[in-house]
Every structure is written in C-alpha cells, then in structure tokens.
C-alpha cells in the first residue's frame, strides 16, 4: 500500500492560524488545551475504551476525514463530532481548513486494513477528554494522528484532530497540538 503527499492538519476547537509549510494549527484556550500533560484518569469519570473501541474510533474518524476530503463535503465529519466542535466549525470552515489536503488528493483509506500503533496509552484528561496519539505503518509515508474526543450522551465524539505524514522509515515522534 502506498500513501503519498504531505498532510499536516491540526484542528482543535480554537482560533486557527496558518503555520509553516501550509500546516494549519489550532490553538485552544483555558480548559480546551490538549497538551502533553494528559495523564491516565484514576478518579471516577468516563472509562478508557477497550482496544477494539480505540481502533474503531481512530479508523472511523480518519476515514470520515478521508471521505470529506474526497467529496469536498465536510457535513458528515462535522455532524459526527461533538457539539463544541460543531459550534466552532461549519462545513465551509472545515472545507477551508482541509483545502490543501484535499487538493493533494492524499488517500489514506488503506488504513482500514491496518492496526494503529499507539505512541502512548490512551488517556483521559482532567476535562474528561480522551486523547489518542499514534500512527499507521503505511509506506512510503506513515500516517500520524493525534485525536481528542469528549463524551457526549454516553459516546465519544470528536473534539480535535491532528494528522500528518512522515517517511515510513523515520522514527515515530510524539507531537502535541499547538498551544497558546
């Protein structure tokens, strides 16, 4: 399987600003930060999903993004996300955010046949948000992701997304979403 092109998108409910190399960075403020201080939750609250549920969250989210990029219609991706994500992002805004990725015609649908590799255990932060960071071993480019979910009505729904590619033979690097 081959994945080509460079994808770098960071979207976490926030103010957006273009970064170097066409990267889109989102910044959060206050309790919306998704930084490296996320620790496994030890108190009462939402439970960390099973390994199969984690894989399903990752793959379904990235395939929804892939379909949105392929069709240019970000409505379904938006509707699958949390109300906080929806409030900050209409379909037009998502189309603008992912324009470079869409124009590159980067196809990462082969991930449906692979298991994600996690860089750290999934963790729930103090705001009850689930963070999952890892990659798919694809070639010639590795698909990296950093996903943030929040519980809504007993289900985990997308709150933030970061994805990019790197050479398949490069060491896996854990990157955190941009912070203010």
Steps between C-alpha positions, in 0.01 A plus 500: 500500500627845421411829652650807340506871560532699811205557728521717800179615660437599854150582609404536864208724588673834482638792309675389184818639352706378207840367593811409300482265202125548458427347837185605676534541873220537748547650838282447798454718798426424860369152563492414129876435490618164380860495607753244610379505860215254428518219756300181539192570708485336840185661641135444413401610153487357151691175458773453242350295215621148417776446243242411234296812579815715482587355157143562383509864617830564324413332171145636477619855568781491245281333236233768556770763439618310192144486360447869573820584314407275209151645458563855623200455731593544868144482629518138617839548672355804678180322603694203640698736725405643837268801536803710604678408176183572300457840664852602402501352149243520223543292183642798310764563763600132502525509121741794527703333776547181301537665157872422463450139599204465265698655212786254558254211452664322790322164540538322831212254457741199516508549880177302526714188455760594764525523877606838640825520698464716810785722621359507851203341673165671440433739788215704639590853609359712783225624262386139436639511145657190349828549315638241257837551332671268255555404139430244230794313347434588138755545224660703363342741748391425856166652602533669843202613708414674823128482578297648782147387590248614758212302647157598368192299588703195598710501179843635414470775239779686321622818667835548322710345227861520387638288217813500287730271311868427539737267318426139594858446613511810723484449876153541648480838669234600746380853424250697699239733359603864492440688822453871566 
